[in-house]
Amino acid sequence: MADPSVILIPAVLIPYSACGLLIVIYAWGRFNTPPSNRSSTRQALYWWSGLGYVLSALMLFAGLCFLLQAGEWRTLLLGPADNAALSASLLATLAMTTLLPSIPVLKRVDEWLLAVFLDWAEIPAEVKRRAALMMPRSFEVTEADVAELRETYGDEGSGHAWTRHLRGQRGEGLELSQYRFTRVVKLYDRIGKLAGEPRYSHFFAETEGEFGELDKRMGEFLRRAGASLTLAERQDGLDEGEAFEELIAERRAEFAQQCSEIFVALARFLARAVLRSERSERDIVRRLREIGFSAAEPMNLPNFPIDSLAVLALTLFLYLIIASWMFAQVAGVTGKPVNGLAMAGKITLVRLVTIGVTVWLMQRYAFFHRMPGEPLRYFAYVVNGVIAAAVAFAVCLPFDFANAGNMLPPALLSFALCAAVALCCDVWVEDRPAPIWLRFAEAAGCGAVMAVSIILLYFGDVMTFRAGSLPPEALALLITLPSGLACVIGGYVPHIYRTAHRAALSRRDEAKRLSDSARPMLTALAERRVSKVGSGGVAKRAPKRKRILSRAAEHGVTRKNRRNVSAGTADQPALAELPRQPEIGGAENVDALV
């Protein structure tokens, strides 16, 4: 096998760097395929997960380069197709780019890594969760909105005859159908206005074709829905018998279904737009509230428990000072006091940072924690431990240069402890406080994990003290003292994690309660505002019934064929006639759905 130090020669480093750049480009392209991935989750989740996948691809590339430098592995991987003229870096690059589909083992590894990081980024779960909350029932329309829409689109003389059916209050029968229609029009109008904002320019450029199709579908909906509502208005109040009323109720149920379907399509597009363009959760919620989803609330990510971790850090530091003195006395180790303080500071900093990273990952990313009813995510806990080990290794670097200890044992112990802490945090996912015995069980479990890890590292000659070099009483302290530290962490950290989670749920419930209580006041203010706007001539009253009937001839409607038109047998559109969709229920169930 070639000496790995050869790679550091500039003449060799440049080709490796170029190949690594190609790996980055191809990996980023795979992560961003299809392009809708970019708008299917929050920006922070997207960038961190994409970075993780690219780094994993680079690590896989480095491993392939290392293996291909050995003749045995090269023959095993490539067989008779091997070309001695090709370098290891070039072969690894080809294997991970153009030849990836033809190498089953490598392809499966890459697909597995991609699936892991897409799950970490919550693609497409995040946009689905957002859109599921943006239902017609949660979308508000006021008289002020109606006045603004009529001012924007004009009236019948401007070619928008459907504006006469806009309505800012719920009602029964025809009025309820007009209100549902108005919700769709307002949402469509708000999405159209987003296209003119610089922040949303990239999203609408990427989805130009999709938005064009949605715009075309909406135009057809407005034309046919407006005609259907006009016919319904002409027939409103007629007493044609029980069969006629049942027919009208059926048509209104179909119209409600069509309004709901076009609203859901618009809401999904809007969810992608805000996820792609808004920078933070606060900006997303603010934008949705401005558009009309006044009940929109943050996902209520728990606050990072910085105060509780500060108390933990002080406790650990004092504990380590006492523990290092006890160990020095028993083992007969002498040294300067500053070294003891440096060792205590090093371990405290490592434990604090790694535990903080563990808690932060579990709070911010759904990949690392489970929901109620889901099984434990053991692989996620291992990944969390690996990240904690890497962080511990980086934290130990300056201390290692100052001769304050070895970097490897703290990193390996951080892996074991943080994986155990992540598991303990995820054991209890209910909204109520955990039983008191669970804290003692978690403390004992983390202490046992630390004890086993120290024994394995000591007898594996990984620690500073070689196996057999310590007397029995010193070895007992070497195992007991760090295990006691782990017991404190195991009994404390999962508790503060669950406390922060319950506090987030309480804030969500309180915000929802305040939003519900303030909604009637906001509606009254909006109605007062529109009454002033209407006096200025902006809000126009709907045409008189006499004017409607005078235009019946334009649609070929007479009293003779009104029944046929309502049933959809005339040449004109039937009441609420739109492309047929599967039924969702009778008229009595429509209000519950939309």
N, C-alpha and C positions, 0 to 999 in steps of 0.2 A: 504494500500500500504506500502511496506517495506521502511524503512528509506534509502534514497540514500547514506547517509554517511557510511552505512554498507559496500558498495562496496570498500571503501578505506582501509578496514582491509586486511592485507597481505594474510590471509588464503582465502579470497574471491577474492582478486585482481589477484592472480596467475591464477585461472581458467578463469577469464575474459580475461586476457592477452593471454592465450593459445587459447581461442576461437577467439579473435581478430586476432591472427596470421593466423588461418585457414581462416578467412574471407578475409584477405589480399591475401593469396595464391589463393583462388578461384576467387576473383575479378580480380587479375592480369591475371589469366588464361583466364577468359572470355574476358578481354580487348584485349588479344593477340591472339584471335581466329577469323579467321584463322591465322597461323603464318606469312602469307604475310603482315599482318598489320604492322609488324615491319619494312618492307622495302617499305611501301606505303606513307611515309611522312618524313619530316625532323626530325632529331634526337631531337631537342628541343621541337617541337610540340608533338612528340610521348611521351617523358618522362613527360612533364608537364601535358598532358591530361591523361595519365595513372595514374599519382599521384592524379589528381583530382577525377578520377573515384574510386580509392581505398579509398580515404578519404570520398567520398560520401557513399560508401558501409559501412565504419566503422560508420558513423553517422547514417545510417539506422539501423545498428546492435545495436547501443546504444539506439536508440528510441524503437526498439522492446524489448530490455531487460527491459527498463523502463516500458513499457506497460504490459509485461508479469508478472511483479511483483505484479500487481493488479489482484485480483481474478476475477473481472468483465470482464476486458479485456481478461484475459486468457481464460475464458469460452466462450466469444464471438468469439475469434480468433480460438480456437482449438475445442470447443464443446465437444462431448462425447469422442473424441480421446485424450483428455488431460490425461497426466500421472503425478500425483502429485509428483512422485519420481524424475522427471527430473527438473533441475534448469532452471531458466529463461535464463541464458546465453547459456546453452546447447540447449534449444529449439530454441532460436533465431539463433544459429549457424546452426542447422539442417535445419531451414526454409530458410536460405540464401545459403545453399550449396546443399545437396543431395535432399532435399524436395522442392527446389525452383520451379521445373516444375509443381508440384502438387498444388501450391498455386497461383491461377490466379492473385489475386490483387497484391501480392508481385512480381510476375513474370513480370507483366506489368510495375510496378514502376522501376524494375531493367532494363528492356529493354529500357525504356524511358531514364533513366540515361545513359546507355551505348550508346544509339544513340546520345545523347547530346554531350558526350565527344569524340565520334568518329568524329562527325561533327566539334567539336572544333579542333581536331587533323588533320582535312582535310584528313581523310582516307575514300576512296581512291582517293579523288579529287586531291591531290597534285601530285601523280605519274601520273595520267591521264593528268594533265596539263603539266607536264614536257615532257611526251612522245609525246604529241600533237605538241610540238615545235621542236622535234627532227625528222624532216622529211628528206627524201633523198635530196631534193633540197638544204637544208642548210648544207649538209655534203660535205666536200671538199676532193678531192684526187689530189695529185701532182705526178710528175714523180719520185720524191724522195720516195714517198710512194710505188710506183710500184716497184722501184728497191729494196726497203726493203722487200716487199712481195715476190719477186722472189728469193731473197737471203734466206728468211726464208723457203719457200716451195720447192725450187729447180725448176727443169724444167721437161720436159716429161720423162726424164730418171729416175727421182725420183718418178715416179708414179703420178705426178700432172700435167697431160696434160693441165689442164685448165689454168695454169699460162701463157701460150702463149697469152691468150686473155685479160690479164690485160692491162689497158690503163689509162693514167693520164690526158687526155684532152677530153673534149666533142667533138662530131662531129655529123655527120648525118648518118642515116641508120645503118649499121653494127657497125660503130665506136661508135655510141650512145649506142647501146646495150652492147658493151664491157665496156663502161664507167659505165653504170648502174651495170653491173656485178661486176666491180672492187669496187664500193662503198660498195656493200654487203660483199665482201671478206675482205676489209679493216676493216669494223666495226666488223665482226666476229673475225678477228685476234686481234683487240684491246681488245675485251671482253675476249678472251682467255688469253691474257697477264695479265689482272687484276687478274685472278685466282691465279697467282703466288705471288701477293703482300700480305704481312701479314695483312694489313688493311682490305682486302676483304676476308680473309680466312673464317670468320664466315658466311658471306653471301653465299659463294659458298658451304660451308658445309650444310647450311640449305636448299639450293636449288639444292642439288646434283642430285636428280632425274629429276627435271625440266631442269637443264642444260644438263643432259645426253640426254633427248629427243630433246632439241634444237640442240645439237651437231649432233645427228643422222639425224635430218631433214636437217641440213646444209650440211652434207656429201652427202646426196642424191641430194640436190640441186646442189652442185658443180659438181657431176658426170654427171648429166643429162644436166645441163646448159652448161658444157664444151663440151659435145657431140653435143648439139644443135648449139652452136656457131661455132664449127668446120664445121658442115654441111652448116651453113649459109655462112661461109667464102668461101667454095668451090663454092657456087652458086652465090657469089657476082660478079656482073659485067655481068652476063649472060642476054641476051635479049631474053626472051621467050614469050613476048607478054604482053598485058595489064592485062589479067586475072592472069597471073603468078605474076605480080607486086602487084596486089591487095592481092593475097594470102600471099606474103611475108610481106606486110604491116600489115596484120591481125596477122600473127605469131609474128611479132615484137611487136605489141601492147599487145599480150598475155604475151610475155616475160617481157615487161615493168611492167605489172601488177604483175607478179610473183615476180620480183625483189623488187617491192614496198612492197608486202606483207611480204616477208621474212625480209626485212629491218625494217619494222615496228615492227615485232616480236622481232628482236634483239634490237631495240631501247627501247622497253618497258622493256626488261630484263635489259638493261644497266641503264635505269632510276631508277629501283628498286635497282640496285647495288650501284649506287652513293648515293642515299638517305639513304641507310642502312649503308654505310661505311664511307662517308665523314662527317666531324663534323659540318661544317658551310656552309652557302650559298656561300661564297667566294671559299671554297675548291671544292664545286660542280661545279661551273662555270669554275674554273681552270682545273679540270679534263676533263670536256666536251670539252673544247677548245683543250687540248692536244690530245684528241682522234680524233678530226676532225670537231667538231661542232664549227667552229671559230666564228660564229655569236651568240653563246650562251651569254646571258646577265643575270645579277642577277635579281631576282624578284623585285629589286629596292624597298625594304622596306624603308619607309620614315625615315629620321634621327630623333632621339628623340630631341624635342625642348628644350634642357636643358638651353640654354641662355635665351630664352623667358620666361621660367618658373622661372629663377632666378630674372628677372625683376619683374615678378608677385609676387614673394615671398617678395621682398623689399617693393613693393607697399602695399601688404596686411599687413605687419608688421607695417608700419607707420599708415595705416588706423586704425588698431586695437588699437594702443596706444592712438590715438585721440578719438576713439569711447569709449574705456574703461574709459577714463577720463570724457567724457561727461556723460556717464551713471552713474558714481559714483557721479557726482555733482547733477544730477537730482534726483537720487534715494536715495541720502543721505547715500551711502555706503562708509565706511571708511576702510582703510587697508594700509598696508605697500606698498611703491612703487614697491618693488621687486615682490610682488604678482601680481601687474598689469602687469609687464613685463613678468612674468612667464605665465600669462594667454594669453597675446598677442603672446608670443613665442609658446605656446602650440597650439593655434588655427592656427597660421601661418604654423607650421610644419604639423599639421593634414591636412589642406587644400592643402598644396603643395604636400605632399606624396600621398594623395588619388587622386588628380587630375593627378599627374604624372603616377600613376598606371592605371588610366582610359585611358589616352592617349596611354600609352605603350601597353595595351591590345588591343586597337582598331587598332593600327598600326601593331602589330605582328600576330594577330590571326583573320582569316577570319570569325570565329564564331561571333565576336563582331561587325563587320561592314558589310554593304551590298554593292553589286555591282550595277552599273547603271541598272535601270529597275527592280530591286528586291524590294519587299515591306520592310517597316521598321521592324526591328527585336526587337520587344518590350521585348520579353523574354530575349534576350541577354543584353539589357540595365538593366533589373532587376538584372541579374546575376552580371553584372558589379557593380551595386550599392551594392550588398551583399558583394562582394570582397572588395570594398572600405570601407564598414562599419567594416569588420573584420580587415583591415589594420589600420583604425582609432582607433579601440579598443586597438590594440597592441601598437600603438604610444602613447596613453594616459596613459598606465600603469605606466610608471615612474613618470609622472606628478601627477597622482592620489595618489601615495605613498607620494609625496611631498606636499599633500594638496593643489594642484593648481586647483582643480575642480573635477567634476564627469565625469566618462568615458562614460556613456550611451548617454547623449544628443549629444556630438560630433559624435559618431558612427551613431546614427540615422539620424542626419542632413547630414552626409557624404553620407549615402545611398541615400537620396532624391536628394541631389545636384549632385552627380556623375551620377546617373541614368539620370537626366535631361541633364547634360553636354554630356553624351554619345549619347542621342537622338539628341541633337543639332548638334553634330559633324557629325551625319549620315544623316541629313536632306538634305544637298547639296552634291551630289557625282559626279557632273560634273567636267570636266577637266578645265573649265574656272572659273574665280573668281566669288564668290557669289555676288549678289546685296547688296548694302550698307544697305538697309532696313532690311535685314535678321539679321545683327548683332544687331540692336536695338531690333528686335523681340526676338532673343535668350536671350539677356540681360534681357528683361522684363519677359520672361518666367521663367528663372532661379530665378529671384528675387521673382516672385509670388510663385514658389515652395517652396522657403525658408520661405517666410512669412507664408504660410499655415502650413508648418511643425512646425514652432515655436509656432504658435497658438495652434495646436493640442498637442504639448508637454507641453506647459504651463498649459493649462486647464486640461491636463491629469495627472498633478502633477509628471511629469518626470523630469523637470528641477530643478535647485537648488532653484529657487524662487517658492513657492507654489502659487496656483491659488488664486487670490484676495489679495495677500500680497503686491503687487506693486501699487503705485498710477497710475492714467491714463497716465500722461506724461511719467513716467518711462516705463510703458508697451508699449507705442508707440515707445519709443527708442529701447526697447528690440526686437521689431518686425522690425523696420525700419533699424537699423544699420546692422544687419546680412543680411537683404535683399539687402541693397546697396552693401555689399561685394559680394553677389551672382550675382548681376547685372554686376559687374566688371568681375567676372570669366566667366559669360555667354557670355559677349560681346567680350572677349579676347581669351579664350581657343579654341573654335571651329574655330576661324580665324587662329590661329597658327597651328592647326591640318591640316586644308585644305591647308595652305601655304606649309607645309612640304610635303604633298601629291603631290602637283603640282611640287615642286622641284625634287621629285623622278622621276616623269614622264619626266621632262626636262633632267635629267641625263641619263635616259634610251634612249631617242631620240638622245642625243649627242653622247653617246657611240656607238649606232648603226650607226650613220653617220660616226664617225671616223673609225669604223670597216669596213664599206663599202669602204671608201676611201683608207684604207691601204691594202685591199685585193689584188689589182693588183700588188703592190710592193712585197708583200710576195710571190705571185705566181712566179714573175720573179726571186726572190732570190732562190726559190726552184728549178726552172728549171736550174739556173746557177749551183746550187749544184749538181744536178743529172747529168749534163753534165760532171762534174769532176769525179763523181762516175762511170759513164758509161765508161770513158776512162780507168778505172782500171779493167774492165772486169766484174763488178758486174751486171750492167744492160745489159742483153742480148737481142739481137734483135730477133724478131719473125722469125720463120723458113720461108724460101722462099716458094712462091706459088708452085714451082715445087716439093719441098719436101712434101707439103701437098697433091698434086695430086698423088704422088707416093704411098701414104698410103691409097688411096681410097679403095683398095681391102680389107684392114683390116676391113672396115666397110660395105663391101658389096655394095658399091656405084659405079655405072657406069653412063655413060652419058644417058643410056637408062632409068634408074629408078630414076634419080635425081628428076624429077617432082613428082613422087610418094612419095619419101622420104620427100620432102618439104611439101607435103600435109598430111604426117603422115600415109601413107598406107603401107609403107615398114616395115620390121622387126625392123629397127633401129629407134631411137627416132626422132620424127619430129622436125622441126626447133622450138627451144625454147619450146619443149614439157615438160610440168610439170603437176602436178595434176590440173585438171580443176577447175577454180573458176568463179564466176559470172563476166560477162563483166563489165568493168567500162567505156567503151567508145571506139570510134574508134581510129585509129592510129593518127589522127590529134589532138586528145585531150590528148594524153599520156604525152607530155612534160609539159602541164599545171598541171598535177597531180603529177608527180615525178620529 
